[in-house]
């Protein structure tokens, strides 16, 4: 993707493969705010203000390198969309969500966020995450960073109960106690299968959550996170009555291979937006 770097911002030359609304609202990220000018995005201890006006997009941030990687600007999404367009039923989904990019989120943050996300709604997920950041993250001036692992380990179980995590409170507490930076670094070196098996050992992590972590935290694009929206899409386009999410996920991963994650995002966004 073509972009220009200036002192404190990035300017996109071609917006056809980047739509900030589609990218942020397709279920892969929760730390963002809608603004009059566009959006503010938070990741780890970083912040970016995305101005979208008259077809022009500018990303203002103190760390341009971080957000060039975060928004995956070095990947050719036109080529990905072209490859996926050989599937006739995917063409409308790709056209509908043509500006989606798969974010390269912070692994620790993604693990915590997707444990919180299970059987939850987005406003509530965002509120819980914001409370965690405000209470245990570093004060960056006009926002709070996502807590470091050492800060997360200092959080008592009662806090997770108090902020409304529900049954996920013990999952969070137990998983955080098991995490280490060595574990996170090792995950990054593993194959998709090995990383998934390792994640499945964490409390509160089933296949769908594990696959979300693989896709959004490790950029393993050969996974196909499957929830009720994907089950509906599968039944619709494959003329099937299959309802087992794990079986559907395995079938779609086998079919799409390294493009699985991209196909999933286009289908998920289309199904949810058109519901």
Secondary structure, 3 states (H helix, E strand, C coil): CCEEECCCEEEECCCCCCCHHHHHCCCCCCCEEECCCEEEEEECCEEEEEEEECCEEEEEECCHHHHHHHCCCCCCHHHHHHHHCCCHHHHHHHHHCCCCCCCCCCHHHHHHHHHHHCCCCHHHHHHHHHHHHHHHCCECCCCECCCCHHHHHCCCHHHHHHCCCCCHHHHHHHHHHHCCHHHHHHHHHCCHHHHHHHHCCCCCCCHHHHHHHHHHHCCCCCCCCCCHHHHHHHHHHCCCCCCCHHHHHHHHHHHHHHHHHHHHHHHHHHHHHCC
